[in-house]
Amino acid sequence: MKNNENTLHLGEFLPYRLSVLSNRISRAIADGYEEQFQLTLPEWRVMAVLGGEPDLSAAQVAERTAMDKVAVSRAVNKLLESGRLERHFSPEDKRRSVLALSEEGQKIYREVIPIALGYESKILDKLSEPEKLTLMSLLNKLEDIQLHADEN
C-alpha cells in the first residue's frame, strides 16, 4: 500500500525503513565486538570517529556521528575512565580541549576494524558491482538532499 497525505504506512515510510536498517546493521556489527571489548555501540562510534580523525572536541564527535550530545558525553566519559581516550588541549588553540584515542584505544580500534569491515563485506558481497555503484550513488544523493534540507 502506498503512503498518501492522509495515511502513513510505517513499513513503507522511507525514513523509518532507513532507520530500522541502520539499527539492524549497527546491532549486528556491535554483536561482534561488545562482549569481547566491553564496548557499547555509542562508545565504538566515538572511537571510530577519533580513530579516523583525532583531536576533535566532543561537539565535533557528536556532529560527525549524528548522535545526541548526551549520548556522546556518556560514551566519552566511559572511554576516558577506561583509559581508551585521552583529553588534551588542541595544538591550534590551547584554550580548547580535544579528544584522541589512547594507546589502548588505538589497539582496540585496530582490532574492531576487521570485524566491522567483515560485516560490511558480507552485505556488499551479496550485491553485484552495478548494484553497489547504484547504492553508493543513492546514499550520496540522499545525504546531499538531507544536508541541503538541514540548511533551510
URJOGI-V992354 format. One record per residue. RES is the residue in three letters. BURIAL is b if it has 16 or more other C-alpha atoms within 10 Angstrom, else e. Layout:
RES|BURIAL + RES|BURIAL
This chain:
MET|e + LYS|e + ASN|e + ASN|e + GLU|e + ASN|e + THR|e + LEU|e + HIS|e + LEU|e + GLY|e + GLU|e + PHE|e + LEU|e + PRO|e + TYR|e + ARG|e + LEU|e + SER|e + VAL|e + LEU|e + SER|e + ASN|e + ARG|e + ILE|b + SER|e + ARG|e + ALA|e + ILE|b + ALA|b + ASP|e + GLY|e + TYR|b + GLU|b + GLU|e + GLN|e + PHE|e + GLN|e + LEU|b + THR|e + LEU|b + PRO|b + GLU|b + TRP|b + ARG|b + VAL|b + MET|b + ALA|b + VAL|b + LEU|b + GLY|b + GLY|e + GLU|e + PRO|e + ASP|b + LEU|b + SER|b + ALA|b + ALA|e + GLN|e + VAL|b + ALA|b + GLU|e + ARG|e + THR|b + ALA|e + MET|e + ASP|e + LYS|b + VAL|e + ALA|e + VAL|b + SER|b + ARG|e + ALA|b + VAL|b + ASN|e + LYS|b + LEU|b + LEU|b + GLU|e + SER|e + GLY|e + ARG|b + LEU|b + GLU|b + ARG|b + HIS|e + PHE|e + SER|e + PRO|e + GLU|e + ASP|e + LYS|e + ARG|e + ARG|e + SER|e + VAL|b + LEU|b + ALA|b + LEU|b + SER|b + GLU|e + GLU|e + GLY|b + GLN|b + LYS|e + ILE|b + TYR|b + ARG|e + GLU|e + VAL|b + ILE|e + PRO|e + ILE|b + ALA|b + LEU|e + GLY|e + TYR|b + GLU|e + SER|e + LYS|e + ILE|e + LEU|e + ASP|e + LYS|e + LEU|e + SER|e + GLU|e + PRO|e + GLU|e + LYS|e + LEU|e + THR|e + LEU|e + MET|e + SER|e + LEU|e + LEU|e + ASN|e + LYS|e + LEU|e + GLU|e + ASP|e + ILE|e + GLN|e + LEU|e + HIS|e + ALA|e + ASP|e + GLU|e + ASN|e
